[in-house]
Amino acid sequence: MAPARRLPPSGVLRGRIMAVLLELAPWGATDEQLHGLVGGRFSSVKDARLKLVRAGLVQASTGSRQLTSWRRFATAWRASKVARELAAGHGRDRMDARHD
């Protein structure tokens, strides 16, 4: 019997989701697409995305619903303006710290 594959901690999964959504801005991705891109269990990806929504870092992409492999329309999620600003500022802070 093969050893069970260890799933990433939820913080790691949220980080992967944020990285994907920041990369896909402004289009976003459905939960199904996020699952395909970051791996893990579908329910874990959906739960992690929900935590990011509650934290104000992810929002529904206004008017954007995409067809899933199940032939149903699903909400596309994208990084919020706050998340994009934090990501941009974080990169500048890192760069400034290297030159101090």
C-alpha positions in Angstrom: 0.0 0.0 0.0 1.4 3.4 -1.0 1.9 5.9 1.8 -0.8 8.6 2.1 0.2 11.8 0.5 0.4 14.6 3.0 -1.8 17.6 2.2 -0.3 21.1 2.7 -1.4 23.1 5.8 -4.3 25.5 5.1 -2.0 28.5 5.3 0.1 27.1 2.5 -3.0 26.3 0.4 -4.3 29.9 0.9 -0.9 31.2 -0.1 -1.0 29.1 -3.3 -4.5 30.3 -4.1 -3.5 33.9 -3.6 -0.5 33.5 -5.8 -2.6 32.0 -8.6 -5.3 34.7 -8.3 -2.7 37.5 -8.3 -1.2 36.0 -11.4 -4.6 35.6 -13.2 -5.7 39.2 -12.4 -8.1 40.5 -13.5 -9.9 37.4 -14.9 -9.8 35.1 -11.9 -10.6 31.5 -11.6 -13.4 29.2 -10.5 -13.0 26.8 -7.5 -12.6 24.0 -10.1 -9.9 25.8 -11.9 -8.1 26.7 -8.6 -8.3 23.1 -7.6 -6.6 22.1 -10.9 -3.9 24.7 -10.4 -3.0 24.3 -6.7 -4.0 20.7 -6.0 -5.2 19.2 -2.8 -8.8 18.2 -2.1 -11.5 20.2 -3.9 -13.3 20.8 -0.5 -10.0 22.1 1.0 -9.5 24.5 -1.9 -13.0 25.8 -1.6 -12.7 26.2 2.2 -9.4 28.0 1.8 -10.8 30.3 -0.8 -13.8 31.1 1.5 -11.4 32.1 4.3 -9.7 34.5 1.8 -13.1 35.9 0.9 -13.9 36.5 4.6 -10.5 38.2 5.1 -11.3 40.6 2.2 -8.5 39.3 0.0 -10.6 37.5 -2.6 -13.9 38.6 -4.2 -16.3 37.4 -6.9 -15.3 38.7 -10.3 -18.2 41.0 -11.1 -20.4 39.5 -13.8 -17.9 36.7 -14.6 -19.3 33.2 -14.5 -17.5 30.4 -16.3 -18.6 27.1 -17.5 -17.2 24.2 -15.5 -16.4 20.6 -16.6 -19.7 19.7 -15.1 -21.4 22.0 -17.6 -22.6 24.4 -15.0 -21.8 28.0 -14.5 -19.6 28.9 -11.6 -18.4 32.2 -10.0 -14.9 33.3 -11.0 -12.9 34.5 -8.0 -10.2 37.1 -8.2 -7.8 38.9 -5.9 -9.4 42.0 -4.3 -7.9 45.4 -4.7 -6.6 45.2 -1.2 -4.8 42.0 -1.9 -3.3 43.4 -5.1 -2.1 46.5 -3.2 -0.7 44.4 -0.4 1.2 42.2 -2.9 2.5 45.2 -4.8 3.6 46.9 -1.5 5.1 43.7 -0.2 7.4 43.5 -3.2 8.5 47.1 -2.8 9.1 46.5 0.9 11.3 43.5 0.2 13.3 45.5 -2.4 13.7 48.5 -0.1 14.9 46.2 2.8 17.7 44.8 0.5 19.1 48.3 -0.1 19.0 49.6 3.5 
